[in-house]
Amino acid sequence: MYEQVYERVWHECGYRAERFRQMICPPKPGQTGTLYRGGLATAKTLLAKKSAGFEVLDKKNRLDLSVEALVVKPEWAPLFTGEELRLALLRLEERKRVASRPSS
């Protein structure tokens, strides 16, 4: 998740999602990592609520780099419940519908 989400978001969008990084990367030796959860638990936590990172990526038209887009990929989908996958797809499709509406 570090390479597929964090680094790409940083390099391609200029957005350093530091809280996300703290959640997916173990703390350095001798430091406490109160936010650390690991990749899977972080994805599940972020799916439970719409994150600030999702909103930032939406504004940058890069939801392809969101956790929601990652978890629905065939290689990762088996790690998630049907409800989590449904929620991720719903969020992505909702943003597509909003983006495709003609502006008035």
C-alpha positions in Angstrom: 0.0 0.0 0.0 2.9 2.3 0.6 4.0 2.2 -3.1 0.6 1.7 -4.7 -1.1 4.6 -2.8 1.1 6.8 -0.6 4.1 7.3 -3.0 2.0 7.6 -6.1 -0.3 10.2 -4.4 2.7 12.1 -3.2 4.6 12.1 -6.5 1.7 12.3 -9.0 -0.5 14.7 -7.0 1.8 16.5 -4.7 -0.3 15.4 -1.7 1.6 14.0 1.3 -0.9 12.0 3.2 1.1 11.8 6.4 -1.7 10.4 8.6 -2.2 7.6 6.0 1.6 6.9 6.0 1.6 6.7 9.8 -1.2 4.2 9.6 0.4 1.9 7.1 4.1 2.1 8.1 5.4 0.6 11.3 7.2 3.1 13.5 10.9 3.4 13.5 12.7 1.5 16.4 12.5 3.4 19.6 9.5 5.5 18.5 5.8 5.0 19.3 3.4 4.6 16.4 0.0 5.3 17.9 -1.6 5.4 14.5 0.0 2.3 13.0 -2.5 -0.4 11.9 -0.9 -2.0 8.8 -2.2 -1.9 5.3 -5.3 -4.1 5.6 -6.6 -2.6 8.8 -6.0 0.9 7.5 -8.0 0.2 4.4 -10.8 -1.2 6.4 -10.7 1.8 8.8 -10.8 4.3 5.9 -13.6 2.4 4.2 -15.7 2.8 7.3 -15.8 6.6 6.8 -15.1 8.9 3.9 -11.5 10.1 4.5 -10.0 13.5 3.9 -7.7 11.9 1.4 -10.6 10.7 -0.7 -11.9 14.3 -0.9 -8.4 15.6 -1.9 -8.0 12.9 -4.6 -11.5 13.7 -5.8 -10.7 17.3 -6.2 -7.6 16.4 -8.1 -9.6 14.0 -10.3 -7.4 11.1 -9.2 -9.7 8.7 -7.4 -7.8 6.0 -9.3 -5.3 6.4 -6.5 -7.8 6.1 -3.6 -8.0 3.2 -1.2 -11.5 2.6 -2.6 -10.1 2.0 -6.1 -7.3 -0.2 -4.7 -9.6 -2.6 -2.7 -11.9 -3.3 -5.6 -9.1 -4.6 -7.8 -9.3 -8.3 -8.3 -6.0 -9.0 -6.4 -7.2 -7.3 -3.3 -11.0 -7.7 -3.3 -10.9 -11.2 -1.6 -9.5 -9.5 1.6 -12.7 -7.4 2.0 -16.2 -8.2 2.9 -19.0 -7.8 0.4 -20.3 -4.8 2.3 -16.8 -3.1 2.2 -16.5 -3.7 -1.5 -20.1 -2.4 -2.1 -19.3 0.7 -0.2 -16.0 1.3 -2.1 -17.8 0.9 -5.4 -20.7 3.1 -4.3 -18.3 5.9 -3.4 -16.4 5.7 -6.7 -19.6 5.5 -8.8 -21.2 8.4 -6.8 -18.3 10.6 -7.6 -18.4 9.6 -11.3 -22.1 10.6 -11.4 -21.5 13.9 -9.8 -18.5 14.7 -12.0 -20.5 13.8 -15.2 -23.4 16.1 -14.4 -23.5 19.2 -16.6 -22.8 22.4 -14.7 -25.6 24.9 -14.5 
